Amino acid sequence: MADARQAPIILCPYLHDGEPAEVRAKFGLVEERGRKLEFFFWQDRERIGPERSFEYCWGQFPGRDIIILHTDMAPMPDDRMNHWYDELLGYRDALPEAGMIGCNLYNPRPDWQLPLQLQSGGGGVVDGELAWLHGSVPEGFEQIKDGISPLVVNRLRAVKWLTFGGIFIRREVLDACGGFDRRYKWAYVLDVDYCYEARRRGFQLFQAPVALEHEGSRTTAPLRAQDPKLEEFVAYNFRAFYEKWGPEAAALDALDRAHGVADAPPFGAAVECRPDLQRSSFMWNSSPDPLAHPICLATPRRIAFTSWMGHVPFAMFMVDLLTPKVVVELGTYSGVSYCAFCQAVDELKIGARCYGVDTWAGDPQCGFYGPDILADLRNHHDQRYAAFSELKQKPFDEAREDFADGSIDLLHIDGYHTYEAVKHDFENWLPKLSRRGVVLLHDTNVRWADYGVWRLWEELSARYPTFEFFHSYGLGVVLVGHECPEAVQQICRPDSARAAFLRYFFSQAGLRLEELLRFAVERHEVQTQLQQAVAERDEARRAVQQAESERDAARSEYQSYRAGPPAYEEPYRILDGLWESASWRMTRPLRNLVRRRRGLPPEQKPTPETDKQAWETVTMMLSSVWWTMTSGFRLINRLVGGR
């Protein structure tokens, strides 16, 4: 049996050398969003086929649950944080009776105006033949001709078989069923046969509303066009499948009916394909019920890009259950988790004192930063929670002396994440915990680099009542006090149904907050771009208005020149300005060229003897072709701030 606390290994066999790099880029394995995904790549150099490759790969990881992906799969375009993975693990935790859980696979959409194309959404049997759910899916909830209602694909459905791509499989299934049936050749049907073997052994199969994109270019289909022998293999496999399972069809159908399974018509009629919720582990009849504590559904006042967003609902839930008198957080950073505690204390009016401790200087794991992080947090925190909350900018060991032994009810440790550091923090602050003391540890499900919270967690799980969430890098609950409220104690008591429900409920609640954060960030980016565009538009309008004003002034000045000079005007000064202007100097070589061709000497500055002659010269220059041809230059010069 696989350890439920350990994340599944993602198997991704491939044929060509460049495919692993392509997968790493699509799933962001070198980025923060991809660090939670543990991939195993294996190259099928001998061309043994996908199913035999899967079989080899899962044999390398005994005791581990698996997820199977193809190299031409990717997260959906709007899934930038690999939420498909968190959702799939949420269904795994909520459905302990599920042997396999499949994802909905969609074709890449070349045009966003076209409806989604479901490539595979689970399989059944129609008129004695294998069929699967596929077709167009509209964006809304209306039914379209020859299409699938989103009401069908966006719900959990019990099915007869699943395609082996974008699928979670429990280790118990692999141990019970072994390898693929060797009667089949390399082609279709092997994965369907394996699903039937699992059903015959009592495992249930579910199609979950988890979306992945599947290009479909590296499956058996394109190979069939290249090798006619594969067509013979396909026909052979279908005959072998029906011969094998035909005699057992009635028994399997009876088992399916007991599990609430319905066949999936090829175009997705709205059949009831959900499991029986009274029998399922989605619900139980004992407390604590999150819905009885609506604070866990509150919208957080403080949001920021951090993996702790996914645990904010549980943080508020825990404050309501525990009603602590003193809350301390070690490692506050941007304050998402700490402000969640403070918000719950504020809204529930429980009269607690809260303390956030951090140096706000950073560390080698998360990077170092300046004073702007703390300044931004204080700007949010002080005006809302200063009456009962304090931010202590000091090292953890130094801040420890500010608290009496046995005084802290809720302690959250999220500082430096090496094994030695987090163990030191836990043991150093343990005497400060009260008889009702609860400790929360973040990043219990992170096993890369020098992160070691998971090692401490394994030690604490053997000493104290504990409970662990696996989503958002993991959050551990440790009951160190012997007088915790009964509702808090129930969380940490062994109960698979309760654990599955809590993990599913809070992972989904956290996922929605992460989506809320993503939408808020995108909206802010759009608003910023819009404001910038409006500012640029207004600046351009002002420049055009200034140019038009200057043009009108020049026209008015020119008209006044033609009408006659004002008595107060100095024609010689105007003439000097025109002669030295960039426009007139720019066109002087052209005028001299014309004069040279006409046998005239180079242009000389006019020297009129009377005001009338000066005005006539000014009028001649302003109405000349040379002045007209440089009008565009003067407009541009004004727009860019010239003269």
NUNUMI-661587 format. One record per residue (C-alpha): residue number from 1; x, y, z. Coordinates in nm, 4 decimals. Example, Ala and Ser with C-alpha at 12.3 -4.5 7.8 and 13.67 -1.06 7.14 Angstrom:
    n         u         v         w
    1    1.2300   -0.4500    0.7800
    2    1.3670   -0.1060    0.7140
# end
This chain:
    n         u         v         w
    1    0.0000    0.0000    0.0000
    2    0.1284    0.3448   -0.0892
    3    0.1961    0.6071    0.1756
    4   -0.0927    0.8549    0.1395
    5    0.1344    1.1371    0.2553
    6    0.3775    1.0806   -0.0308
    7    0.3018    1.2495   -0.3606
    8    0.2553    1.0195   -0.6614
    9    0.5367    0.9778   -0.9107
   10    0.4520    1.1085   -1.2603
   11    0.5585    0.8590   -1.5274
   12    0.6381    1.0029   -1.8687
   13    0.8054    0.7583   -2.1112
   14    0.9194    0.9058   -2.4418
   15    1.0666    0.8180   -2.7815
   16    1.2702    1.1163   -2.9031
   17    1.5606    1.2943   -2.7318
   18    1.4081    1.6428   -2.7130
   19    1.0784    1.5437   -2.5536
   20    1.1776    1.5673   -2.1821
   21    1.2940    1.9273   -2.2271
   22    0.9635    2.0088   -2.3955
   23    0.7664    1.8570   -2.1070
   24    0.9760    2.0416   -1.8489
   25    0.8967    2.3698   -2.0223
   26    0.5215    2.3028   -2.0532
   27    0.4799    2.2014   -1.6887
   28    0.7304    2.4562   -1.5548
   29    0.9474    2.1972   -1.3820
   30    1.2330    2.4455   -1.3419
   31    0.9976    2.7094   -1.2003
   32    0.8217    2.7462   -0.8661
   33    0.4934    2.6152   -1.0096
   34    0.6534    2.2881   -1.1181
   35    0.8558    2.1985   -0.8111
   36    0.5668    2.0054   -0.6591
   37    0.5655    1.7697   -0.9616
   38    0.7990    1.4702   -0.9445
   39    0.8523    1.3358   -1.2977
   40    1.0244    1.0170   -1.4105
   41    1.1329    1.0154   -1.7749
   42    1.2339    0.6958   -1.9537
   43    1.3213    0.6593   -2.3209
   44    1.1661    0.3666   -2.5084
   45    1.4690    0.2909   -2.7257
   46    1.3551   -0.0620   -2.8115
   47    1.0058    0.0526   -2.9179
   48    0.8298   -0.1795   -2.6749
   49    0.5195    0.0427   -2.6851
   50    0.3530    0.2830   -2.4406
   51    0.1805    0.0252   -2.2176
   52    0.4941   -0.1862   -2.1726
   53    0.6838    0.1379   -2.1033
   54    0.4322    0.2326   -1.8333
   55    0.4741   -0.1127   -1.6839
   56    0.8533   -0.0792   -1.6722
   57    0.8340    0.2695   -1.5203
   58    0.5959    0.1883   -1.2369
   59    0.8133   -0.1118   -1.1556
   60    1.0937    0.1310   -1.0664
   61    0.8855    0.2815   -0.7841
   62    0.7422    0.0057   -0.5623
   63    0.5060    0.1384   -0.2987
   64    0.4297    0.4600   -0.4893
   65    0.1032    0.5738   -0.6461
   66    0.1497    0.6922   -1.0037
   67    0.0227    0.9452   -1.2543
   68    0.0703    0.8669   -1.6240
   69    0.1263    1.1524   -1.8688
   70    0.2227    1.1583   -2.2370
   71    0.4876    1.3926   -2.3715
   72    0.2280    1.5685   -2.5899
   73    0.0165    1.6622   -2.2868
   74    0.0205    2.0006   -2.1147
   75   -0.1754    2.2044   -1.8604
   76   -0.4663    2.3986   -2.0065
   77   -0.3619    2.7472   -2.1305
   78   -0.5313    2.9183   -1.8339
   79   -0.3761    2.6794   -1.5782
   80   -0.0522    2.8613   -1.5019
   81    0.0082    2.7082   -1.1601
   82   -0.0480    2.3345   -1.2316
   83   -0.3809    2.3371   -1.0518
   84   -0.4743    2.0210   -1.2414
   85   -0.2315    1.8362   -1.0128
   86   -0.3770    1.9777   -0.6911
   87   -0.7308    1.9012   -0.8103
   88   -0.6399    1.5434   -0.9035
   89   -0.4804    1.4821   -0.5629
   90   -0.7852    1.6376   -0.4003
   91   -1.0057    1.3745   -0.5640
   92   -0.7544    1.1057   -0.4679
   93   -0.7852    1.2072   -0.1015
   94   -1.1640    1.2403   -0.1172
   95   -1.2170    0.9031   -0.2887
   96   -1.0239    0.6301   -0.1059
   97   -1.2426    0.3731   -0.2850
   98   -1.1147    0.4926   -0.6251
   99   -0.8510    0.2714   -0.7831
  100   -0.8088    0.5018   -1.0823
  101   -0.9064    0.8632   -1.1485
  102   -0.8894    1.0043   -1.4999
  103   -0.8642    1.3621   -1.6271
  104   -1.0674    1.5127   -1.9106
  105   -0.8360    1.5435   -2.2122
  106   -0.8989    1.8316   -2.4542
  107   -0.7588    1.8995   -2.7990
  108   -0.5520    2.2186   -2.8300
  109   -0.7808    2.5015   -2.9403
  110   -0.6393    2.6912   -3.2428
  111   -0.9030    2.9635   -3.2166
  112   -1.0536    3.0821   -2.8867
  113   -1.3827    3.1519   -3.0624
  114   -1.4243    2.7798   -3.1282
  115   -1.5753    2.5528   -2.8609
  116   -1.3562    2.3204   -2.6593
  117   -1.3090    1.9746   -2.8096
  118   -1.3162    1.6952   -2.5527
  119   -1.0873    1.4222   -2.6799
  120   -1.1531    1.1705   -2.4048
  121   -1.3746    1.1917   -2.0995
  122   -1.4087    0.8355   -1.9778
  123   -1.5464    0.5221   -2.1380
  124   -1.8343    0.2790   -2.1265
  125   -2.0061    0.0226   -2.3444
  126   -2.2828    0.1124   -2.5907
  127   -2.4669   -0.1613   -2.7801
  128   -2.2009   -0.4116   -2.6810
  129   -1.9096   -0.2037   -2.8102
  130   -1.6554    0.0193   -2.6391
  131   -1.7401    0.3895   -2.6534
  132   -1.6016    0.7011   -2.4921
  133   -1.7185    1.0511   -2.4143
  134   -1.5892    1.3002   -2.6722
  135   -1.7065    1.5962   -2.8789
  136   -1.7626    1.9734   -2.8617
  137   -1.8164    2.1391   -2.5240
  138   -1.9721    2.4892   -2.5255
  139   -1.8500    2.7564   -2.2867
  140   -2.1907    2.8068   -2.1278
  141   -2.4361    2.5539   -1.9925
  142   -2.6541    2.5208   -2.2974
  143   -2.6715    2.1965   -2.4931
  144   -2.5497    2.2211   -2.8526
  145   -2.6228    1.9891   -3.1394
  146   -2.3893    1.6890   -3.1462
  147   -2.2100    1.8339   -2.8417
  148   -2.1617    1.7686   -2.4722
  149   -2.3197    1.9735   -2.1987
  150   -2.0670    2.1178   -1.9519
  151   -2.3007    1.9851   -1.6824
  152   -2.1764    1.6391   -1.7821
  153   -1.8016    1.6971   -1.8126
  154   -1.7798    1.9287   -1.5101
  155   -1.8894    1.6699   -1.2577
  156   -1.7396    1.3571   -1.1063
  157   -1.8531    1.0458   -1.2915
  158   -1.8095    0.6739   -1.2260
  159   -1.7057    0.5018   -1.5507
  160   -1.6230    0.1578   -1.6871
  161   -1.2811    0.2379   -1.8311
  162   -1.0237    0.5149   -1.8620
  163   -0.7533    0.5953   -2.1118
  164   -0.3986    0.5613   -1.9765
  165   -0.3012    0.9232   -2.0194
  166   -0.3710    1.1918   -1.7605
  167   -0.4643    0.9242   -1.5084
  168   -0.3946    0.8598   -1.1393
  169   -0.3551    0.4927   -1.0348
  170   -0.3211    0.3692   -0.6785
  171   -0.0401    0.1290   -0.5967
  172   -0.2959   -0.1218   -0.4667
  173   -0.4326   -0.1537   -0.8217
  174   -0.0878   -0.2103   -0.9705
  175   -0.0019   -0.4689   -0.7061
  176   -0.3316   -0.6513   -0.7553
  177   -0.3395   -0.6480   -1.1363
  178    0.0317   -0.6806   -1.2110
  179    0.1365   -0.6164   -1.5709
  180   -0.0658   -0.5886   -1.8904
  181   -0.2212   -0.9001   -2.0404
  182    0.0369   -1.0509   -2.2769
  183   -0.2281   -1.1860   -2.5140
  184   -0.2566   -0.8399   -2.6694
  185   -0.0273   -0.6887   -2.9275
  186    0.1071   -0.3322   -2.9171
  187   -0.1946   -0.1238   -3.0138
  188   -0.5240   -0.0150   -2.8632
  189   -0.7267   -0.1852   -2.5876
  190   -0.4471   -0.2727   -2.3418
  191   -0.5434    0.0131   -2.1086
  192   -0.9140   -0.0743   -2.1343
  193   -0.8353   -0.4362   -2.0457
  194   -0.6359   -0.3201   -1.7426
  195   -0.9341   -0.1148   -1.6258
  196   -1.1554   -0.4215   -1.6535
  197   -0.9026   -0.6224   -1.4508
  198   -0.9166   -0.3545   -1.1809
  199   -1.2973   -0.3540   -1.1787
  200   -1.3030   -0.7330   -1.1525
  201   -1.0941   -0.6985   -0.8356
  202   -1.3406   -0.4518   -0.6837
  203   -1.1681   -0.1214   -0.7602
  204   -1.3777    0.1708   -0.8775
  205   -1.2937    0.4068   -1.1654
  206   -1.3823    0.7764   -1.1730
  207   -1.3608    1.0467   -1.4369
  208   -1.2904    1.3740   -1.2551
  209   -1.3540    1.7294   -1.3830
  210   -0.9791    1.7916   -1.4072
  211   -0.8619    1.9297   -1.7409
  212   -0.5446    1.8624   -1.9394
  213   -0.4540    1.9454   -2.2976
  214   -0.3586    1.6526   -2.5227
  215   -0.2172    1.7172   -2.8659
  216   -0.2495    1.3508   -2.9628
  217    0.0423    1.3599   -3.2053
  218    0.2526    1.0945   -3.0293
  219   -0.0080    0.8273   -2.9638
  220   -0.0779    0.5113   -3.1594
  221   -0.3092    0.6901   -3.4065
  222   -0.0404    0.8616   -3.6222
  223    0.1720    0.5440   -3.6126
  224   -0.1139    0.3438   -3.7607
  225   -0.0976    0.5586   -4.0742
  226    0.2715    0.4735   -4.1106
  227    0.2565    0.1011   -4.0366
  228   -0.0322   -0.1021   -4.1868
  229    0.0557   -0.3889   -3.9523
  230   -0.0756   -0.1823   -3.6619
  231   -0.4227   -0.1883   -3.8194
  232   -0.4099   -0.5661   -3.8018
  233   -0.2980   -0.5433   -3.4370
  234   -0.5914   -0.3139   -3.3530
  235   -0.8456   -0.5503   -3.5090
  236   -0.6847   -0.8463   -3.3345
  237   -0.6881   -0.6726   -2.9955
  238   -1.0565   -0.5822   -3.0191
  239   -1.1467   -0.9429   -3.1037
  240   -0.9356   -1.0690   -2.8143
  241   -1.0908   -0.8179   -2.5758
  242   -1.4521   -0.9114   -2.6592
  243   -1.3698   -1.2824   -2.6415
  244   -1.2079   -1.2371   -2.2988
  245   -1.4683   -1.0161   -2.1346
  246   -1.7870   -1.1180   -2.3099
  247   -1.8614   -1.4077   -2.0704
  248   -1.8070   -1.1773   -1.7680
  249   -2.0068   -0.8810   -1.8984
  250   -2.3185   -0.9562   -1.6926
  251   -2.1227   -0.9970   -1.3689
  252   -1.9287   -0.6762   -1.4268
  253   -2.2468   -0.4863   -1.5134
  254   -2.4039   -0.5981   -1.1863
  255   -2.0939   -0.4811   -0.9986
  256   -2.1095   -0.1466   -1.1835
  257   -2.4733   -0.0948   -1.0921
  258   -2.3854   -0.1516   -0.7275
  259   -2.1193    0.1212   -0.7626
  260   -2.3508    0.3638   -0.9431
  261   -2.1735    0.3353   -1.2814
  262   -2.3539    0.4288   -1.6035
  263   -2.2304    0.3919   -1.9597
  264   -2.0957    0.7007   -2.1362
  265   -2.2743    0.7562   -2.4686
  266   -2.0456    0.8818   -2.7464
  267   -2.1988    1.2327   -2.7444
  268   -2.2483    1.2701   -2.3730
  269   -2.6167    1.2534   -2.2839
  270   -2.6757    1.3861   -1.9338
  271   -2.6587    1.0491   -1.7583
  272   -2.6190    1.0164   -1.3817
  273   -2.2589    0.9066   -1.3387
  274   -2.1757    1.0297   -0.9903
  275   -2.0974    0.8023   -0.6962
  276   -2.3479    0.7534   -0.4154
  277   -2.2630    1.0351   -0.1757
  278   -2.4172    0.8484    0.1193
  279   -2.1674    0.5673    0.0627
  280   -1.8814    0.7867   -0.0529
  281   -1.6204    0.9344    0.1778
  282   -1.7198    1.2858    0.0801
  283   -1.9283    1.3169    0.3983
  284   -1.9486    1.1810    0.7504
  285   -2.1795    1.2333    1.0426
  286   -1.9375    1.3603    1.3100
  287   -1.7766    1.6977    1.3741
  288   -1.5927    1.9163    1.3026
  289   -1.7992    2.0306    1.0072
  290   -1.6303    2.3189    0.8177
  291   -1.9687    2.4474    0.7050
  292   -2.0577    2.5065    1.0697
  293   -1.7644    2.7496    1.0811
  294   -1.8307    2.9893    0.7906
  295   -1.5200    3.1918    0.8750
  296   -1.3301    2.9370    0.6644
  297   -1.5168    3.0660    0.3591
  298   -1.4372    3.4320    0.4250
  299   -1.2552    3.6261    0.1564
  300   -0.9083    3.7145    0.2891
  301   -0.8285    4.0826    0.3224
  302   -0.4599    4.0183    0.2567
  303   -0.3645    3.8425   -0.0670
  304   -0.0225    3.8012   -0.2266
  305    0.1661    3.5506   -0.4392
  306    0.2609    3.2840   -0.1857
  307    0.1999    2.9114   -0.1509
  308    0.0250    2.9846    0.1814
  309   -0.2851    3.1166    0.0000
  310   -0.4070    2.7590   -0.0305
  311   -0.4122    2.7173    0.3502
  312   -0.5854    3.0440    0.4457
  313   -0.9316    2.8778    0.4827
  314   -0.7920    2.6214    0.7274
  315   -0.6027    2.8897    0.9236
  316   -0.9291    3.0739    0.9874
  317   -1.1059    2.7445    1.0614
  318   -0.8416    2.6532    1.3206
  319   -0.8752    2.9892    1.4978
  320   -1.2503    2.9285    1.5265
  321   -1.2042    2.5740    1.6629
  322   -0.9214    2.6503    1.9040
  323   -1.0237    3.0041    2.0171
  324   -0.6636    3.0773    2.1198
  325   -0.5647    3.3500    2.3629
  326   -0.2165    3.3956    2.2136
  327   -0.1180    3.3352    1.8488
  328    0.2477    3.3482    1.7395
  329    0.3876    3.3110    1.3900
  330    0.7587    3.2507    1.3197
  331    0.8371    3.3612    0.9642
  332    0.5760    3.6154    0.8608
  333    0.7273    3.7515    0.5358
  334    0.4437    3.9184    0.3354
  335    0.1882    3.8365    0.6050
  336   -0.0665    3.6279    0.4131
  337   -0.0856    3.3559    0.6778
  338   -0.0437    3.5942    0.9718
  339   -0.3121    3.8326    0.8494
  340   -0.5439    3.5340    0.8013
  341   -0.5055    3.4551    1.1736
  342   -0.5586    3.8219    1.2597
  343   -0.8638    3.8522    1.0353
  344   -1.0233    3.5487    1.1989
  345   -0.9491    3.6876    1.5478
  346   -1.0975    4.0216    1.4445
  347   -1.4133    3.8842    1.2829
  348   -1.4791    3.6215    1.5508
  349   -1.4148    3.8692    1.8373
  350   -1.2334    3.6105    2.0497
  351   -1.0025    3.8595    2.2236
  352   -0.6717    3.6945    2.1312
  353   -0.3285    3.8590    2.1170
  354   -0.1285    3.7977    1.7985
  355    0.2450    3.8308    1.7308
  356    0.4233    3.8021    1.3953
  357    0.7982    3.7406    1.4270
  358    1.0480    3.7830    1.1429
  359    1.3709    3.9635    1.0618
  360    1.2237    4.0630    0.7245
  361    1.5695    4.0207    0.5738
  362    1.5177    3.6874    0.3940
  363    1.7238    3.3679    0.3891
  364    1.9265    3.1605    0.1375
  365    1.6264    2.9421    0.0469
  366    1.3712    3.2128   -0.0310
  367    1.6141    3.4929   -0.1149
  368    1.6976    3.8194    0.0549
  369    1.4958    4.1391    0.0326
  370    1.4827    4.4990    0.1498
  371    1.2557    4.6955    0.3834
  372    0.9731    4.7316    0.1303
  373    0.8186    4.3927    0.2270
  374    0.7734    4.4936    0.5908
  375    0.6627    4.8452    0.4952
  376    0.3892    4.7052    0.2708
  377    0.2762    4.4650    0.5447
  378    0.2652    4.7406    0.8065
  379    0.0590    4.9562    0.5742
  380   -0.2033    4.6788    0.5639
  381   -0.1656    4.5475    0.9181
  382   -0.1416    4.8532    1.1419
  383   -0.4673    5.0183    1.0400
  384   -0.6647    4.6944    1.0882
  385   -0.5085    4.4890    1.3674
  386   -0.2806    4.7151    1.5745
  387   -0.5239    4.6981    1.8681
  388   -0.4405    4.3321    1.9356
  389   -0.1487    4.2442    1.7075
  390    0.2235    4.3256    1.7039
  391    0.4916    4.2712    1.4389
  392    0.8243    4.1872    1.6064
  393    1.1272    4.2472    1.3836
  394    1.3849    4.0274    1.5539
  395    1.5367    3.6749    1.5288
  396    1.3234    3.3863    1.6543
  397    1.5562    3.2997    1.9424
  398    1.5598    3.6588    2.0628
  399    1.1803    3.6924    2.0375
  400    1.1395    3.3741    2.2449
  401    1.2328    3.5653    2.5580
  402    0.9269    3.7890    2.5140
  403    0.6859    3.5039    2.5984
  404    0.6244    3.3196    2.9225
  405    0.6331    2.9400    2.9335
  406    0.2951    2.7796    2.8682
  407    0.1450    3.0987    2.7233
  408    0.1036    3.0278    2.3483
  409   -0.2034    2.8415    2.2218
  410   -0.1354    2.8503    1.8458
  411    0.2184    2.8547    1.7007
  412    0.2851    2.8636    1.3259
  413    0.6433    2.7810    1.2191
  414    0.7352    2.8869    0.8663
  415    1.0942    3.0119    0.8885
  416    1.4156    2.8634    0.7501
  417    1.3173    2.5195    0.6171
  418    1.6260    2.3038    0.6662
  419    1.5804    2.0072    0.8974
  420    1.8189    2.1463    1.1577
  421    1.6618    2.4943    1.1559
  422    1.2981    2.3879    1.1803
  423    1.3779    2.1260    1.4455
  424    1.5580    2.3911    1.6493
  425    1.2608    2.6273    1.6193
  426    1.0150    2.3574    1.7287
  427    1.2176    2.2389    2.0283
  428    1.3178    2.5909    2.1309
  429    0.9580    2.7160    2.1374
  430    0.7964    2.3961    2.2679
  431    0.8091    2.5085    2.6361
  432    0.6168    2.8212    2.5386
  433    0.3136    2.6160    2.4279
  434    0.0140    2.5955    2.6593
  435   -0.1815    2.2876    2.7631
  436   -0.4088    2.3677    2.4651
  437   -0.1124    2.4239    2.2345
  438   -0.1278    2.3499    1.8609
  439    0.1657    2.3862    1.6199
  440    0.1281    2.4382    1.2436
  441    0.4237    2.3489    1.0185
  442    0.4300    2.4648    0.6559
  443    0.6086    2.2858    0.3662
  444    0.5728    1.9345    0.5083
  445    0.5264    1.8039    0.1524
  446    0.8408    1.9632    0.0024
  447    1.1332    1.7263   -0.0566
  448    1.3635    1.9149   -0.2924
  449    1.6983    2.0844   -0.2241
  450    1.7740    2.1166    0.1494
  451    1.4129    2.1454    0.2659
  452    1.3771    1.9190    0.5684
  453    1.0400    1.9936    0.7290
  454    0.9184    1.6553    0.6052
  455    1.1860    1.4791    0.8117
  456    1.0817    1.6587    1.1298
  457    0.7194    1.5868    1.0434
  458    0.7852    1.2118    1.0337
  459    0.9439    1.2332    1.3793
  460    0.6604    1.4414    1.5250
  461    0.3945    1.2105    1.3771
  462    0.5346    0.9305    1.5909
  463    0.5215    1.1429    1.9103
  464    0.2038    1.3532    1.8839
  465   -0.1455    1.3394    1.7352
  466   -0.1043    1.4946    1.3898
  467   -0.2860    1.5695    1.0670
  468   -0.1362    1.6737    0.7326
  469   -0.2682    1.8536    0.4272
  470   -0.0796    1.7709    0.1081
  471   -0.1812    2.0646   -0.1132
  472    0.0078    2.3965   -0.1385
  473    0.3369    2.2297   -0.0338
  474    0.1826    2.0698    0.2723
  475    0.0635    2.1911    0.6130
  476    0.1032    1.9850    0.9287
  477   -0.1112    2.0134    1.2447
  478    0.0557    1.8958    1.5679
  479   -0.1352    1.8725    1.8957
  480    0.1307    1.9232    2.1641
  481   -0.1163    2.0155    2.4408
  482   -0.3250    1.7608    2.6290
  483   -0.6297    1.9847    2.6753
  484   -0.7110    2.0855    2.3177
  485   -1.0805    2.1283    2.2378
  486   -1.2568    1.8092    2.1335
  487   -1.3184    1.9400    1.7795
  488   -0.9442    1.9985    1.7316
  489   -0.8616    1.6529    1.8679
  490   -1.1041    1.4917    1.6232
  491   -0.9088    1.6310    1.3289
  492   -0.6040    1.4310    1.4354
  493   -0.7821    1.1059    1.5204
  494   -0.7440    0.8232    1.2662
  495   -1.0505    0.8326    1.0429
  496   -1.0027    0.7849    0.6690
  497   -1.3416    0.9332    0.5788
  498   -1.2883    1.2444    0.7911
  499   -0.9306    1.2887    0.6658
  500   -1.0348    1.2506    0.3024
  501   -1.3152    1.5015    0.3392
  502   -1.1028    1.7603    0.5216
  503   -0.8247    1.7327    0.2648
  504   -1.0666    1.7593   -0.0222
  505   -1.2690    2.0454    0.1264
  506   -0.9749    2.2651    0.2232
  507   -0.7712    2.1902   -0.0885
  508   -1.0669    2.3012   -0.3019
  509   -1.1314    2.6059   -0.0826
  510   -0.7632    2.6997   -0.1071
  511   -0.7585    2.6413   -0.4810
  512   -1.0386    2.8935   -0.5259
  513   -0.8431    3.1530   -0.3300
  514   -0.5411    3.0915   -0.5513
  515   -0.7627    3.1445   -0.8547
  516   -0.8982    3.4614   -0.6929
  517   -0.5412    3.5832   -0.6477
  518   -0.4532    3.5058   -1.0085
  519   -0.7581    3.6923   -1.1367
  520   -0.6813    3.9879   -0.9080
  521   -0.3253    4.0076   -1.0377
  522   -0.4368    3.9813   -1.3988
  523   -0.7019    4.2482   -1.3408
  524   -0.4414    4.4758   -1.1826
  525   -0.2102    4.4230   -1.4801
  526   -0.4913    4.5031   -1.7235
  527   -0.5910    4.8121   -1.5245
  528   -0.2285    4.9290   -1.5162
  529   -0.1934    4.8812   -1.8908
  530   -0.5234    5.0607   -1.9477
  531   -0.4198    5.3534   -1.7288
  532   -0.0898    5.3754   -1.9139
  533   -0.2680    5.3688   -2.2499
  534   -0.5106    5.6406   -2.1359
  535   -0.2205    5.8545   -2.0119
  536   -0.0385    5.8132   -2.3438
  537   -0.3572    5.8974   -2.5323
  538   -0.4120    6.2111   -2.3229
  539   -0.0501    6.3157   -2.3730
  540   -0.0859    6.2718   -2.7481
  541   -0.4077    6.4740   -2.7431
  542   -0.2348    6.7525   -2.5534
  543    0.0536    6.7514   -2.8014
  544   -0.1873    6.7692   -3.0961
  545   -0.3828    7.0496   -2.9290
  546   -0.0609    7.2403   -2.8654
  547    0.0475    7.1926   -3.2253
  548   -0.2935    7.3045   -3.3509
  549   -0.2781    7.6083   -3.1220
  550    0.0660    7.6989   -3.2496
  551   -0.0524    7.6456   -3.6077
  552   -0.3503    7.8750   -3.5525
  553   -0.1263    8.1342   -3.3931
  554    0.1105    8.1172   -3.6883
  555   -0.1796    8.1506   -3.9320
  556   -0.3126    8.4483   -3.7404
  557    0.0306    8.6030   -3.7371
  558    0.0698    8.5414   -4.1075
  559   -0.2715    8.6905   -4.1843
  560   -0.1815    8.9966   -3.9806
  561    0.1392    9.0282   -4.1787
  562   -0.0550    9.0178   -4.5043
  563   -0.3084    9.2703   -4.3783
  564   -0.0340    9.5102   -4.2824
  565    0.2098    9.5426   -4.0003
  566    0.0919    9.6578   -3.6608
  567    0.2388    9.9838   -3.5580
  568    0.4124    9.8289   -3.2634
  569    0.5769    9.5388   -3.4589
  570    0.9436    9.5414   -3.5484
  571    0.9769    9.3981   -3.9002
  572    1.3556    9.3766   -3.8843
  573    1.3445    9.1526   -3.5757
  574    1.0970    8.9204   -3.7459
  575    1.3102    8.9111   -4.0593
  576    1.6191    8.8239   -3.8546
  577    1.4277    8.5396   -3.6855
  578    1.3106    8.3953   -4.0167
  579    1.6578    8.4162   -4.1680
  580    1.8164    8.2313   -3.8718
  581    1.5328    7.9759   -3.8369
  582    1.6086    7.6067   -3.8843
  583    1.3455    7.5851   -4.1585
  584    1.5104    7.8569   -4.3671
  585    1.8647    7.7359   -4.3041
  586    1.7626    7.3765   -4.3878
  587    1.6397    7.4730   -4.7349
  588    1.9193    7.7226   -4.8119
  589    2.1341    7.4670   -5.0054
  590    1.8352    7.3958   -5.2332
  591    1.7768    7.7636   -5.2999
  592    2.1456    7.8180   -5.3779
  593    2.1359    7.5205   -5.6144
  594    1.8436    7.6763   -5.8008
  595    2.0175    8.0148   -5.8075
  596    2.3379    7.8592   -5.9401
  597    2.1495    7.6920   -6.2250
  598    1.9930    8.0258   -6.3074
  599    2.3341    8.1936   -6.3071
  600    2.2675    8.3902   -5.9879
  601    2.5077    8.4375   -5.6975
  602    2.4487    8.2577   -5.3623
  603    2.1709    8.3885   -5.1425
  604    2.2548    8.6854   -4.9212
  605    2.0659    8.8135   -4.6184
  606    1.8156    9.0822   -4.7321
  607    1.8848    9.4369   -4.6114
  608    1.5644    9.6391   -4.6660
  609    1.5933   10.0095   -4.6160
  610    1.2380   10.0803   -4.5043
  611    0.9775    9.9117   -4.2846
  612    0.7606    9.8543   -4.5886
  613    1.0422    9.6726   -4.7704
  614    1.1079    9.4660   -4.4582
  615    0.7419    9.3606   -4.4336
  616    0.7348    9.2726   -4.8019
  617    1.0437    9.0528   -4.7554
  618    0.8877    8.8772   -4.4516
  619    0.5651    8.8174   -4.6458
  620    0.7601    8.6783   -4.9431
  621    0.9558    8.4362   -4.7193
  622    0.6455    8.3077   -4.5317
  623    0.4526    8.2476   -4.8546
  624    0.7441    8.0810   -5.0370
  625    0.7564    7.7128   -5.1278
  626    1.0643    7.6747   -4.9051
  627    0.8725    7.7720   -4.5917
  628    0.5735    7.5568   -4.6869
  629    0.7784    7.2406   -4.7481
  630    0.9205    7.2516   -4.3896
  631    0.5872    7.2878   -4.2102
  632    0.5884    6.9166   -4.1144
  633    0.9316    6.9529   -3.9618
  634    0.8120    7.2407   -3.7460
  635    0.5092    7.0415   -3.6245
  636    0.7250    6.7445   -3.5241
  637    0.9696    6.9734   -3.3543
  638    0.6904    7.1201   -3.1423
  639    0.5527    6.7750   -3.0508
  640    0.8868    6.6579   -2.9131
  641    0.9395    6.9749   -2.7166
  642    1.1611    7.1664   -2.9553
  643    1.1223    7.5231   -3.0605
# end
